[in-house]
Amino acid sequence: MEHIPRLSEVLYVGLCRKIGTPTEVSFRRDVMDIEEMVGKPKDMLLRLLSIPYSYSGSFREGFRLDSSDLDVMLWDQNHKMISKVSQAKIYNASKHTIILVEDSDTPPGFVRLQLLTETRDCFIRQTRVSFNDKFYLSNLIWRKEMLQMSNEYFKNAKSHGPCITKSCAGTEIDEVYCLASIHWPKSALKWIERSLNYTWPPEFVIKEILNNGYHCVPIGSRPTCDDLCVDQELEWRLSFSRAEKRLVNTMNHTQFLCYGLLKIFLKEVINDCIEKPLLCSYHIKTTMFWIIQFGTIQWYPTNLLNSFWKCLKYLIHSVNRGVLSNFFNSQNNMFANKVIGEERIFLLEQLNRYYKMGVSCLLLSPTLRAIVEPALVNPSFESPFADGHVKSVPDIDLYYTKMLSVLSYYRLGNQSQCLQSLADLKILLHDSDRCVSVCLRDISWQILGICQQVVGDLHGALQSYQESLKQEPFHKNQKAAEARIRYIKNQLHRNIP
């Protein structure tokens, strides 16, 4: 397969411009960390419930592509899921709803949730059903109750898989009310051993993932017929969303760009004009995880094309076998009952055709064509890297450092140093012609606003968010800024005596 280091470099630079440099991607992730730390979601229902939540989706991972999505997972800390009955003694049955995760008679990747204790929680009582003289949680009733609750505040809420899709401040968001556990499921224990043997992810990341635990979301296994049987109503899907987010953050930038390259190729080439595509971005993410763990690729910019071919080849091999194992639970074949029959054969032929085309298959994507075509037409073409992101990295690093100083001093309770760092941050932005490049000013003003909001300066935050809207929208964060402006105005209105 073709591997041209110069073309790989061109592609790397072009993707840095399209997807982001290492500093920009890290910056975006920290912005989301701040938003979670502030703990004031846009959704009124989440604020009323006052329960933990976490962002997920490609937007949370650091992408800002047109197709990037933002999902919200929320859960009640009083519900305690355990994987062994002996773990029940850790919790206070009078305060907590104790739920046993059963996976002995369920499809791989799915479990049943048995209630071990009587509960005073009205929602749990409404969603439980009797089965074999025991009480289990029904994913069907759970989703219906959540949809009804959401519709009290959002008339446009609708059910979408395990999620409730609603429009918040002009942005469509998928929310899933799930159950969380810190007791790693038995079906995923082999992942720990495998990861330690392959040395990816690093051991300290494995420990973080285990400490953060996993979730169960209210959806059953893909039905093989139109009728939903009782077993499927009682099934809950295992979700390792937080673990996956941590793994994506562990990727080096070449790996992250290869992930982005595959996502673009999937959307603009493989799934183009296909009404019901067989492959989704989660399959791409899973492919990346397996390839990185195998350790057979040297991940650096001049090897980006070779990395792409190997990932594509692995995907072709998986479609050929009709098997793509979940990264955390290898017994769970994510292609089962989906990538099958004539449609699988058609997809396999399609992927093989692209693979045989070599570099020219990238030209089928409008985004990738704009990046690689100049280098293919002109052998002496060099990417103008020096005029772009290399120049902007010091700009953003200086601002980034000041932002982290504000938040660090705030969390330490050092008010004077926090306010001084905030003042320095303002000076940098007001001298933006010299300190902050044009392509970073929209996100920089928004970060300043978030910092001001964190320390309680709502008027300053409002001005910063409004200033963000006046800048060139390089980061496509206008809707986020508008939502924050509405939230601040509501807060200020409430404070008026």
C-alpha positions, 0 to 999 in steps of 0.5 A: 500500500502506498506510503508517502512520508511527504504526503503524510506530512501534508495530511497531518498539517491539513488535519491540524488545521481542520481538527486542531493542533495538540494545544487547541484540542487540549484547550477544548477538553479543558474548557469542557472540564471547567464547564463540568466543574462549574456544575451548572448545566444548561438543562433546567431539569438537570439543575432541578434534579441536582444529580451528577452528570458528565459530558460525552460524545465527539465534541467532548473528545475535542473534535469540532467537526460539523458532525460532532455531537454532545451527549450528557450522562446523568445518574443518582448517587443514591443508587448503588450497583454491585457485581457481587452480593457480598459488596452490598455490606459496603452500603447503607440499605436504609439510604441507598437503593442496592442493585445487583448486576446479573450477566449470567443469562444475558447477551454479551454487553447486556445485564439485568438489574435486580433490586436487592432492597426495598426502596423509598425512591418513587422513580425506582418503584415506578420502573420495577417489574416482577420477574421470577419472584424478583424485582428488576428494572425495566428499561422500557418503563424507565425511558417512558418515565424519563420522557414524560418528566422531560416533556414537563420542561421541554415539549420537543423532547423525544426518545432516541435509543437509550437517550432523550433528545431535546433542544436546549438553548438552540442546541440539540442534546442527547441525555441519558439517565443511567445507573453508575457503579464503581464495581467493575463488571465481571464480563469486562475483567479480561480487559484489565489483564489484556491491557496490562499485557499489551501495556496500553493504556498505561497502568495509571490510566487503567487505575483511573478508569477502574476508579471511575467505573462504568454505567448501565443505560436503559436499552436492550439488545438489538431485537431480531424481530419486531416484538420486544420480549420480556428478556429484552425489556429487562436488559440494560446495556453496559456503557464505558463512556467515561473510560472511552473518553479517558482513552481518547485523551490518552492518544498522542496527536497523530493517533487522534488525527488518524481517528479524525481522518477515519471519522471524516472518511466514514461520513463523507465517503463510506456512508455518503448517500446511504440512508441506513449505514451499517458503520458508525463512528463508534465502530471507528473509535473501537477500531482505533482502540484495538489498533493502538493496543496491538502496538503494531504501528509507529505513530508519528506524522510522517507515518499517518497515511500508513496508519490510516491504511492499517486501520482501514484494513482492520475494519475490512477484516472485521466486516469480512468476519462479521465480527467487531469485538467491543474493546472492553467486553470482547465477547460482545460482537457489535456487528451481531444482527447488524452487519449481516447478509447481503448488506455486509457483502456490499459493504465489504466490496465497497471497503475493498474498492477504496483500499485498492484505490490507494491515496486516490480514495481520499479524493472522494472526500471533499474535506480530504481532497482540499488537503491532499490534492495540491500535494498530488498535483505539485510534487514540490508542494509544501504545507504552509505550516509556519504561517499557521498553527506553529505560530498560534501555539505560543499565543494560546499557550500563554493564555492557556497558562493564565486560565489554568492559574485562575482555576487553580487558585480558585480551587485552592481558595487563594482569592487574591492570587485568583483575582490577580490571575484573572486580571492578567487574563483580561489584560492579555485579551484586551491586548489581543492584537499582540497576544492572541491571534485572530483565530483564537479570540472567539474561544479565548473570550469565552474561556475568560467568561467561564473563569469570571463565572466560576469566581462569581463575576457574572457581569464580567462573564456576560460582557466576555461572552458577548465579546466572544460573539463579536469575533470571527467564529473559528471554533463554531462556539456561537451557540454555546456563547448564546446559551451562556448569555441567556443563563447569566441574564437569568441569574442576574434577573433573579438577583434583582431585589 
